[in-house]
Amino acid sequence: MSTTKVLVICGPAGVGKSSTAYEIARRLTELNVSHALIDSDELDRVHPWPPAGQEPSKLARRNLTALWANFAALGHTRLLITGVFTTLSSELSWISDAVPNADITSIRLIADLPTLKARIYRREIGSGAGDQLRRTIQQLDQMRQSDQADTEVIDTSDQHVSGTANRIINAWLGKPITQP
């Protein structure tokens, strides 16, 4: 069984995980690098949450297992997955369970609070912006307490998404990407 190169992009809400992942996927497509992209929010977007009697990651693990089996059957060996993942060690555990032979690279995106606040209020145009900002602040606190030493941290506060994507692609593929 071949190794699956898994890139985990994590961080608090509003830090740019999805935008960065979409840019990485676009660049990989231009480079003709086969890959799959999954936003972990879509693996367990149900109400009520968590499902009665289940540990929070169980539904996400089952759905990722099913999706990855389908992608692997198509010959894919690279997976980009995004998520908040406040306690990265436990999150990487269920991702490893769902993706056999995973070689995981994790990148934690961060940003200063004014940047996060501006992004959240720009993105959350409905009634949930204040609640999301409170959750983001809680996520930041949890991440500071549980980050792993081997996780690369990239500050996106004053960065354009293309620069962040280039930096991550360079690290993941092991070769420089010079596109703007």
VOGU-3710 file (C-alpha; in Angstrom, 3 decimals, decimal comma):
1> msttkvlvic> 0,000/0,000/0,000  1,405/3,392/-0,971  1,997/6,287/1,388  -0,538/9,107/1,334  0,948/12,577/1,701  -1,485/14,472/3,924  -1,292/18,225/4,422  -3,269/19,435/7,428  -3,929/23,181/7,447  -5,347/24,245/10,775
11> gpagvgksst> -5,973/27,347/12,832  -8,736/29,430/14,341  -11,759/30,568/12,392  -10,983/33,527/10,156  -7,276/32,824/9,789  -7,498/31,907/6,085  -7,457/28,102/6,100  -10,051/27,620/3,367  -8,758/30,445/1,167  -5,209/29,134/1,476
21> ayeiarrlte> -6,270/25,541/0,774  -8,227/26,578/-2,325  -5,201/28,528/-3,561  -2,933/25,531/-2,916  -5,353/23,272/-4,801  -5,433/25,711/-7,721  -1,632/25,851/-7,831  -1,310/22,070/-7,600  -3,759/21,749/-10,489  -1,629/24,140/-12,556
31> lnvshalids> 1,406/21,997/-11,708  -0,548/18,846/-12,625  -0,085/17,415/-9,116  -2,901/14,997/-8,346  -4,643/15,774/-5,048  -7,910/15,856/-3,132  -9,132/18,705/-0,912  -11,488/18,287/2,028  -12,703/20,952/4,442  -13,255/19,008/7,649
41> deldrvhpwp> -16,212/21,253/8,542  -18,176/19,407/5,874  -17,445/16,016/7,428  -19,707/16,636/10,399  -21,913/19,647/9,673  -25,025/18,374/11,421  -27,403/19,537/14,105  -27,577/18,642/16,924  -23,849/18,546/17,514  -22,312/16,293/18,561
51> pagqepskla> -24,644/13,482/17,523  -26,231/11,843/20,562  -23,926/9,412/22,280  -20,944/9,944/19,948  -17,517/11,374/20,547  -17,143/14,554/18,451  -14,616/13,137/15,958  -16,402/9,827/15,282  -18,691/11,105/12,495  -15,850/13,056/10,868
61> rrnltalwan> -13,608/9,973/11,010  -16,238/7,739/9,393  -16,944/10,268/6,642  -13,255/10,896/5,953  -12,648/7,143/5,814  -15,387/6,767/3,188  -14,296/9,771/1,135  -10,626/8,831/1,209  -11,415/5,243/0,145  -13,143/6,657/-2,936
71> faalghtrll> -10,299/9,091/-3,705  -7,640/6,397/-3,163  -9,539/4,075/-5,518  -9,029/6,754/-8,172  -5,286/6,632/-7,512  -4,890/9,726/-5,351  -1,941/9,816/-2,951  -2,159/13,443/-1,764  -4,776/14,922/0,538  -5,212/18,495/1,754
81> itgvfttlss> -7,498/18,763/4,752  -8,445/21,927/6,605  -9,936/22,389/10,030  -9,751/24,365/13,242  -8,226/21,355/15,067  -7,635/23,006/18,438  -5,965/19,927/19,956  -3,867/18,856/17,010  -2,501/15,609/18,459  -5,971/14,105/18,934
91> elswisdavp> -7,145/15,377/15,546  -4,132/13,895/13,758  -4,948/10,581/15,426  -8,398/10,249/13,823  -7,106/11,554/10,483  -4,407/8,842/10,567  -7,075/6,257/11,361  -9,161/7,386/8,379  -6,288/7,654/5,866  -4,145/4,508/5,864
101> naditsirli> -0,367/5,006/5,616  -0,662/8,758/6,088  2,509/10,824/6,093  1,165/13,993/7,727  2,546/17,501/7,463  0,717/19,957/9,702  0,683/23,724/9,307  -0,963/25,977/11,880  -2,074/29,349/10,507  -2,354/32,202/12,981
111> adlptlkari> -3,216/35,901/12,797  -3,429/38,756/15,241  -6,787/39,472/16,876  -7,590/42,655/14,870  -7,029/40,723/11,624  -9,189/37,818/12,778  -11,936/40,167/13,901  -11,950/42,025/10,563  -12,019/38,772/8,585  -14,793/37,266/10,694
121> yrreigsgag> -16,994/40,354/10,435  -16,374/40,478/6,677  -17,215/36,792/6,257  -20,034/36,321/8,777  -22,630/38,632/7,283  -25,505/37,211/9,317  -26,262/37,204/13,004  -23,437/34,831/13,969  -20,399/37,134/13,760  -20,201/37,907/17,486
131> dqlrrtiqql> -20,604/34,256/18,440  -17,961/33,247/15,891  -15,512/35,823/17,234  -15,998/34,466/20,776  -15,374/30,915/19,513  -12,268/32,109/17,645  -10,825/33,655/20,818  -11,497/30,391/22,690  -9,858/28,429/19,858  -6,759/30,634/20,048
141> dqmrqsdqad> -6,454/29,993/23,795  -6,856/26,225/23,362  -4,303/26,142/20,542  -1,708/28,037/22,565  -2,013/25,390/25,285  -1,850/22,326/23,044  0,315/23,061/19,991  2,891/20,486/19,033  6,509/21,567/18,687  6,876/20,007/15,215
151> tevidtsdqh> 3,995/21,957/13,668  5,056/24,837/11,434  3,253/28,051/12,334  2,612/30,737/9,707  1,285/34,179/10,602  -1,194/35,346/7,948  -1,870/38,768/9,499  -0,161/40,847/6,825  0,140/38,181/4,145  -1,622/37,673/0,840
161> vsgtanriin> -3,083/34,193/0,396  -0,831/33,496/-2,617  2,334/34,032/-0,551  1,075/31,767/2,208  0,098/29,118/-0,351  3,535/29,283/-2,018  5,288/28,835/1,300  3,181/25,792/2,170  3,526/24,212/-1,280  7,301/24,672/-1,147
171> awlgkpitqp> 7,405/22,874/2,196  5,000/20,101/1,170  6,376/19,341/-2,286  9,969/20,048/-1,345  10,600/22,258/-4,350  10,276/25,993/-4,879  7,167/27,414/-6,497  7,768/30,869/-7,895  4,309/31,839/-9,111  2,963/35,141/-7,750
//
